[in-house]
Amino acid sequence: MKSAERHRVIVDRLRDSTQVGVAELAAATGASEMTIRRDLDLLAASGVLRRVHGGAVPATPSGVEPPFTARAAAAVAAKRAIAAAAVELVRDCETVLLDSGTTAVELARLLRDRTVTVMPMSLHATRELLDAPNVRLLLPGGEPRPGELALVGPLALASMRALRFDVAVLSPCALSLDGGLTAHDLPDAEVKQQAIAVSRRVVALADGTKWDRTAMAHVCPADRPDVVVTDPTAPEDQRAALTARGVLVHVARPAQESTTA
């Protein structure tokens, strides 16, 4: 197993556990305990986790937004599959309001080769589109959140209010049938709400780790998006319930899974 794959295993296990052990991770990845210790030290230096005797614990407590670097290393195959499915929902020459978040960055990479107009609400996504030959790039105002580099605040909201978009692509922090789409950060939730208000249709990107969870700031009801793009790890009963509410739920299968199915 390559180092990037081991790191994803470590991050995924920490997402649902208060602590992971070196021996446990070695068994799960097939790597030596010495290799796992080096992996944990590297991830700790990046702020993804915190080292403790015999293993590691999450860098942030449950309910607090994990660092961008930690989220970027989690569920990568699922996020790429979701982005590949989402880009097919964007038509040539459309105007796209692109939310912040790691899945949105994956989508920005795929939009580079499309003939579209995009206003990204994140400097991470903006970097991916700066030299895209056929993309008309619109830059909003706003204040970048540290680490996240998501653009928030009055200038960001004013930039969105001045325009109208064909599609808003949202990347919520959490999604649940009762709690709806939610975000950890209040200004980020405001940006998402404004994105919905100025767009003709709404596509939400949510891998399975975001389902049946609720963050602090409410964005919209679960059935407000026209389409939710997810992966097979999202709870099947909740996908069915959301479909029954009139939302098109698209399940994108990661490349390895689709080749063996």
C-alpha positions as a LaTeX table, in Angstrom:
\begin{tabular}{lrrr}
\hline
Residue & $x$ (\AA) & $y$ (\AA) & $z$ (\AA) \\
\hline
Met1 & 0.00 & 0.00 & 0.00 \\
Lys2 & 1.39 & 3.41 & $-1.02$ \\
Ser3 & 1.95 & 6.12 & 1.57 \\
Ala4 & $-1.01$ & 8.23 & 0.33 \\
Glu5 & $-3.30$ & 5.22 & 0.69 \\
Arg6 & $-2.01$ & 4.53 & 4.20 \\
His7 & $-2.62$ & 8.15 & 5.15 \\
Arg8 & $-6.20$ & 7.91 & 3.92 \\
Val9 & $-6.74$ & 4.78 & 6.02 \\
Ile10 & $-5.37$ & 6.55 & 9.08 \\
Val11 & $-7.51$ & 9.67 & 8.58 \\
Asp12 & $-10.66$ & 7.62 & 7.88 \\
Arg13 & $-10.17$ & 5.56 & 11.05 \\
Leu14 & $-9.61$ & 8.65 & 13.16 \\
Arg15 & $-12.80$ & 10.19 & 11.82 \\
Asp16 & $-14.91$ & 7.57 & 13.60 \\
Ser17 & $-12.69$ & 6.83 & 16.60 \\
Thr18 & $-11.23$ & 8.70 & 19.54 \\
Gln19 & $-7.86$ & 6.95 & 19.15 \\
Val20 & $-6.03$ & 4.58 & 16.80 \\
Gly21 & $-3.09$ & 2.33 & 17.67 \\
Val22 & 0.07 & 1.61 & 15.73 \\
Ala23 & $-0.50$ & $-2.16$ & 15.76 \\
Glu24 & $-4.09$ & $-1.72$ & 14.59 \\
Leu25 & $-3.02$ & 0.48 & 11.67 \\
Ala26 & $-0.18$ & $-1.86$ & 10.74 \\
Ala27 & $-2.66$ & $-4.74$ & 10.48 \\
Ala28 & $-5.11$ & $-2.66$ & 8.46 \\
Thr29 & $-2.52$ & $-1.43$ & 5.94 \\
Gly30 & $-0.07$ & $-4.34$ & 5.80 \\
Ala31 & 2.79 & $-1.97$ & 6.66 \\
Ser32 & 5.35 & $-2.39$ & 9.42 \\
Glu33 & 4.82 & $-0.65$ & 12.75 \\
Met34 & 7.93 & 1.45 & 12.07 \\
Thr35 & 6.38 & 2.67 & 8.81 \\
Ile36 & 3.12 & 3.51 & 10.57 \\
Arg37 & 5.00 & 5.50 & 13.22 \\
Arg38 & 6.67 & 7.54 & 10.47 \\
Asp39 & 3.27 & 8.10 & 8.84 \\
Leu40 & 1.80 & 9.29 & 12.13 \\
Asp41 & 4.73 & 11.64 & 12.75 \\
Leu42 & 4.31 & 13.12 & 9.26 \\
Leu43 & 0.56 & 13.61 & 9.67 \\
Ala44 & 1.09 & 15.12 & 13.12 \\
Ala45 & 3.55 & 17.63 & 11.66 \\
Ser46 & 0.88 & 18.62 & 9.12 \\
Gly47 & $-1.71$ & 19.20 & 11.85 \\
Val48 & $-3.89$ & 16.27 & 10.75 \\
Leu49 & $-3.63$ & 14.37 & 14.08 \\
Arg50 & $-1.94$ & 14.42 & 17.46 \\
Arg51 & 0.54 & 11.75 & 18.51 \\
Val52 & 0.03 & 9.89 & 21.78 \\
His53 & 1.80 & 6.89 & 23.29 \\
Gly54 & 1.16 & 3.89 & 21.04 \\
Gly55 & $-0.84$ & 5.71 & 18.38 \\
Ala56 & $-2.69$ & 8.94 & 17.62 \\
Val57 & $-5.85$ & 10.91 & 18.38 \\
Pro58 & $-7.74$ & 13.47 & 16.26 \\
Ala59 & $-6.20$ & 16.91 & 16.16 \\
Thr60 & $-9.56$ & 18.52 & 16.82 \\
Pro61 & $-12.44$ & 17.41 & 19.06 \\
Ser62 & $-15.63$ & 15.97 & 17.59 \\
Gly63 & $-17.93$ & 18.69 & 16.23 \\
Val64 & $-15.06$ & 21.02 & 15.33 \\
Glu65 & $-14.16$ & 21.48 & 11.68 \\
Pro66 & $-11.03$ & 19.43 & 10.89 \\
Pro67 & $-8.16$ & 21.30 & 9.16 \\
Phe68 & $-8.32$ & 21.60 & 5.38 \\
Thr69 & $-5.20$ & 19.42 & 5.06 \\
Ala70 & $-6.86$ & 16.64 & 7.08 \\
Arg71 & $-10.03$ & 16.72 & 4.98 \\
Ala72 & $-8.03$ & 16.82 & 1.75 \\
Ala73 & $-6.42$ & 13.50 & 2.73 \\
Ala74 & $-9.74$ & 11.79 & 3.56 \\
Ala75 & $-12.03$ & 9.89 & 1.16 \\
Val76 & $-10.01$ & 11.08 & $-1.84$ \\
Ala77 & $-11.26$ & 8.39 & $-4.25$ \\
Ala78 & $-14.87$ & 9.14 & $-3.33$ \\
Lys79 & $-14.40$ & 12.89 & $-3.76$ \\
Arg80 & $-12.81$ & 12.44 & $-7.16$ \\
Ala81 & $-15.64$ & 10.18 & $-8.28$ \\
Ile82 & $-18.19$ & 12.70 & $-7.01$ \\
Ala83 & $-16.42$ & 15.54 & $-8.85$ \\
Ala84 & $-16.32$ & 13.48 & $-12.07$ \\
Ala85 & $-20.08$ & 12.91 & $-11.83$ \\
Ala86 & $-20.80$ & 16.52 & $-10.92$ \\
Val87 & $-18.86$ & 17.97 & $-13.85$ \\
Glu88 & $-21.22$ & 16.11 & $-16.18$ \\
Leu89 & $-24.10$ & 18.08 & $-14.68$ \\
Val90 & $-22.55$ & 21.35 & $-15.83$ \\
Arg91 & $-23.34$ & 22.30 & $-19.43$ \\
Asp92 & $-20.99$ & 24.16 & $-21.73$ \\
Cys93 & $-21.29$ & 27.96 & $-21.55$ \\
Glu94 & $-23.07$ & 27.87 & $-18.19$ \\
Thr95 & $-22.26$ & 30.15 & $-15.26$ \\
Val96 & $-21.15$ & 28.26 & $-12.16$ \\
Leu97 & $-20.91$ & 29.44 & $-8.56$ \\
Leu98 & $-18.42$ & 27.06 & $-6.95$ \\
Asp99 & $-18.45$ & 26.60 & $-3.19$ \\
Ser100 & $-15.39$ & 26.08 & $-0.99$ \\
Gly101 & $-14.28$ & 22.69 & 0.33 \\
Thr102 & $-12.03$ & 19.85 & $-0.74$ \\
Thr103 & $-14.57$ & 18.23 & $-3.09$ \\
Ala104 & $-15.12$ & 21.60 & $-4.76$ \\
Val105 & $-11.37$ & 21.79 & $-5.42$ \\
Glu106 & $-11.55$ & 18.40 & $-7.15$ \\
Leu107 & $-14.38$ & 19.73 & $-9.30$ \\
Ala108 & $-12.41$ & 22.89 & $-10.14$ \\
Arg109 & $-9.64$ & 20.70 & $-11.58$ \\
Leu110 & $-12.14$ & 19.03 & $-13.90$ \\
Leu111 & $-13.67$ & 22.35 & $-14.97$ \\
Arg112 & $-10.31$ & 23.50 & $-16.34$ \\
Asp113 & $-11.05$ & 21.91 & $-19.72$ \\
Arg114 & $-14.64$ & 23.14 & $-19.99$ \\
Thr115 & $-16.02$ & 26.27 & $-21.66$ \\
Val116 & $-17.75$ & 27.80 & $-18.65$ \\
Thr117 & $-17.85$ & 30.89 & $-16.47$ \\
Val118 & $-16.90$ & 30.14 & $-12.86$ \\
Met119 & $-16.85$ & 32.22 & $-9.71$ \\
Pro120 & $-15.07$ & 30.15 & $-7.03$ \\
Met121 & $-15.66$ & 31.07 & $-3.40$ \\
Ser122 & $-12.28$ & 29.67 & $-2.41$ \\
Leu123 & $-8.70$ & 30.60 & $-3.19$ \\
His124 & $-7.82$ & 26.89 & $-3.34$ \\
Ala125 & $-10.27$ & 26.43 & $-6.22$ \\
Thr126 & $-9.21$ & 29.72 & $-7.79$ \\
Arg127 & $-5.63$ & 28.46 & $-8.08$ \\
Glu128 & $-6.86$ & 25.47 & $-10.08$ \\
Leu129 & $-8.60$ & 27.70 & $-12.62$ \\
Leu130 & $-6.19$ & 30.62 & $-13.00$ \\
Asp131 & $-4.62$ & 29.45 & $-16.28$ \\
Ala132 & $-7.53$ & 27.38 & $-17.62$ \\
Pro133 & $-7.72$ & 28.36 & $-21.32$ \\
Asn134 & $-11.49$ & 28.23 & $-21.84$ \\
Val135 & $-12.73$ & 29.23 & $-18.39$ \\
Arg136 & $-13.97$ & 32.74 & $-17.80$ \\
Leu137 & $-12.89$ & 33.27 & $-14.21$ \\
Leu138 & $-14.76$ & 35.74 & $-12.00$ \\
Leu139 & $-13.12$ & 36.68 & $-8.70$ \\
Pro140 & $-15.38$ & 37.67 & $-5.79$ \\
Gly141 & $-14.46$ & 39.94 & $-2.95$ \\
Gly142 & $-14.34$ & 38.75 & 0.61 \\
Glu143 & $-12.07$ & 37.78 & 3.47 \\
Pro144 & $-10.27$ & 34.41 & 3.18 \\
Arg145 & $-10.68$ & 32.17 & 6.21 \\
Pro146 & $-7.26$ & 31.04 & 7.52 \\
Gly147 & $-6.32$ & 27.60 & 6.25 \\
Glu148 & $-9.62$ & 27.13 & 4.45 \\
Leu149 & $-9.06$ & 30.13 & 2.15 \\
Ala150 & $-12.83$ & 30.24 & 1.69 \\
Leu151 & $-14.05$ & 33.75 & 0.90 \\
Val152 & $-16.62$ & 35.04 & 3.38 \\
Gly153 & $-17.99$ & 38.31 & 4.73 \\
Pro154 & $-19.93$ & 41.29 & 3.33 \\
Leu155 & $-17.80$ & 41.69 & 0.20 \\
Ala156 & $-18.24$ & 38.03 & $-0.73$ \\
Leu157 & $-22.01$ & 38.26 & $-0.24$ \\
Ala158 & $-22.21$ & 41.51 & $-2.24$ \\
Ser159 & $-20.28$ & 39.90 & $-5.12$ \\
Met160 & $-22.82$ & 37.08 & $-5.31$ \\
Arg161 & $-25.85$ & 39.36 & $-5.03$ \\
Ala162 & $-24.65$ & 41.33 & $-8.05$ \\
Leu163 & $-24.82$ & 38.26 & $-10.31$ \\
Arg164 & $-27.08$ & 35.37 & $-11.34$ \\
Phe165 & $-25.81$ & 31.86 & $-11.99$ \\
Asp166 & $-27.06$ & 28.80 & $-13.82$ \\
Val167 & $-25.85$ & 26.44 & $-11.12$ \\
Ala168 & $-24.48$ & 26.63 & $-7.59$ \\
Val169 & $-22.30$ & 23.71 & $-6.56$ \\
Leu170 & $-22.26$ & 23.39 & $-2.77$ \\
Ser171 & $-19.93$ & 21.31 & $-0.60$ \\
Pro172 & $-21.62$ & 21.20 & 2.83 \\
Cys173 & $-19.84$ & 20.09 & 5.98 \\
Ala174 & $-22.68$ & 17.75 & 6.91 \\
Leu175 & $-26.01$ & 16.47 & 5.62 \\
Ser176 & $-28.90$ & 14.87 & 7.46 \\
Leu177 & $-32.57$ & 14.37 & 6.69 \\
Asp178 & $-33.67$ & 16.33 & 9.76 \\
Gly179 & $-30.84$ & 18.85 & 10.06 \\
Gly180 & $-30.49$ & 19.54 & 6.33 \\
Leu181 & $-27.25$ & 20.89 & 4.88 \\
Thr182 & $-25.07$ & 22.45 & 7.58 \\
Ala183 & $-21.68$ & 24.12 & 7.97 \\
His184 & $-19.25$ & 24.52 & 10.86 \\
Asp185 & $-18.65$ & 28.22 & 10.23 \\
Leu186 & $-21.42$ & 30.84 & 10.42 \\
Pro187 & $-20.03$ & 33.15 & 7.68 \\
Asp188 & $-19.51$ & 30.10 & 5.45 \\
Ala189 & $-23.17$ & 29.14 & 5.95 \\
Glu190 & $-24.17$ & 32.67 & 4.88 \\
Val191 & $-22.16$ & 32.30 & 1.67 \\
Lys192 & $-23.84$ & 28.97 & 0.91 \\
Gln193 & $-27.29$ & 30.43 & 1.54 \\
Gln194 & $-26.58$ & 33.35 & $-0.78$ \\
Ala195 & $-25.27$ & 30.96 & $-3.44$ \\
Ile196 & $-28.62$ & 29.16 & $-3.37$ \\
Ala197 & $-30.50$ & 32.44 & $-3.62$ \\
Val198 & $-28.73$ & 33.63 & $-6.80$ \\
Ser199 & $-28.68$ & 30.33 & $-8.75$ \\
Arg200 & $-31.26$ & 28.61 & $-10.94$ \\
Arg201 & $-30.36$ & 25.13 & $-9.71$ \\
Val202 & $-28.34$ & 23.69 & $-6.84$ \\
Val203 & $-26.03$ & 20.67 & $-6.81$ \\
Ala204 & $-24.68$ & 19.44 & $-3.46$ \\
Leu205 & $-21.55$ & 17.29 & $-3.18$ \\
Ala206 & $-21.46$ & 15.06 & $-0.09$ \\
Asp207 & $-19.40$ & 11.91 & 0.32 \\
Gly208 & $-20.59$ & 9.22 & 2.73 \\
Thr209 & $-18.65$ & 10.61 & 5.70 \\
Lys210 & $-20.86$ & 13.73 & 5.69 \\
Trp211 & $-24.21$ & 11.90 & 5.86 \\
Asp212 & $-26.23$ & 11.58 & 9.05 \\
Arg213 & $-24.18$ & 14.33 & 10.66 \\
Thr214 & $-25.02$ & 17.88 & 11.68 \\
Ala215 & $-22.74$ & 20.89 & 12.01 \\
Met216 & $-23.59$ & 24.08 & 13.88 \\
Ala217 & $-24.84$ & 26.45 & 11.15 \\
His218 & $-27.96$ & 25.61 & 9.13 \\
Val219 & $-27.72$ & 26.21 & 5.38 \\
Cys220 & $-30.93$ & 24.77 & 3.93 \\
Pro221 & $-33.31$ & 21.80 & 4.22 \\
Ala222 & $-32.06$ & 18.46 & 2.91 \\
Asp223 & $-34.50$ & 18.54 & $-0.01$ \\
Arg224 & $-33.53$ & 22.06 & $-1.18$ \\
Pro225 & $-30.76$ & 20.95 & $-3.62$ \\
Asp226 & $-31.99$ & 19.73 & $-7.00$ \\
Val227 & $-29.24$ & 17.09 & $-7.07$ \\
Val228 & $-27.08$ & 15.47 & $-4.39$ \\
Val229 & $-23.98$ & 13.67 & $-5.66$ \\
Thr230 & $-22.55$ & 11.13 & $-3.24$ \\
Asp231 & $-20.76$ & 7.77 & $-3.15$ \\
Pro232 & $-21.87$ & 4.23 & $-2.19$ \\
Thr233 & $-20.85$ & 4.67 & 1.47 \\
Ala234 & $-23.75$ & 7.09 & 2.05 \\
Pro235 & $-26.54$ & 5.32 & 4.01 \\
Glu236 & $-28.83$ & 3.62 & 1.51 \\
Asp237 & $-32.01$ & 4.22 & 3.52 \\
Gln238 & $-31.28$ & 7.94 & 3.75 \\
Arg239 & $-30.52$ & 8.14 & 0.04 \\
Ala240 & $-33.89$ & 6.51 & $-0.64$ \\
Ala241 & $-35.67$ & 8.89 & 1.75 \\
Leu242 & $-34.11$ & 11.92 & 0.07 \\
Thr243 & $-35.10$ & 10.57 & $-3.35$ \\
Ala244 & $-38.68$ & 10.20 & $-2.08$ \\
Arg245 & $-38.61$ & 13.91 & $-1.23$ \\
Gly246 & $-37.95$ & 14.76 & $-4.88$ \\
Val247 & $-34.15$ & 15.15 & $-4.85$ \\
Leu248 & $-32.14$ & 13.41 & $-7.57$ \\
Val249 & $-29.49$ & 11.44 & $-5.68$ \\
His250 & $-26.61$ & 10.43 & $-7.92$ \\
Val251 & $-24.28$ & 7.73 & $-6.56$ \\
Ala252 & $-20.79$ & 8.03 & $-8.05$ \\
Arg253 & $-18.62$ & 4.92 & $-7.73$ \\
Pro254 & $-14.86$ & 5.34 & $-7.26$ \\
Ala255 & $-12.73$ & 4.05 & $-10.12$ \\
Gln256 & $-11.55$ & 0.84 & $-8.42$ \\
Glu257 & $-15.07$ & $-0.10$ & $-7.41$ \\
Ser258 & $-16.55$ & 0.57 & $-10.86$ \\
Thr259 & $-13.98$ & $-1.64$ & $-12.55$ \\
Thr260 & $-14.80$ & $-4.61$ & $-10.32$ \\
Ala261 & $-18.58$ & $-4.22$ & $-10.29$ \\
\hline
\end{tabular}
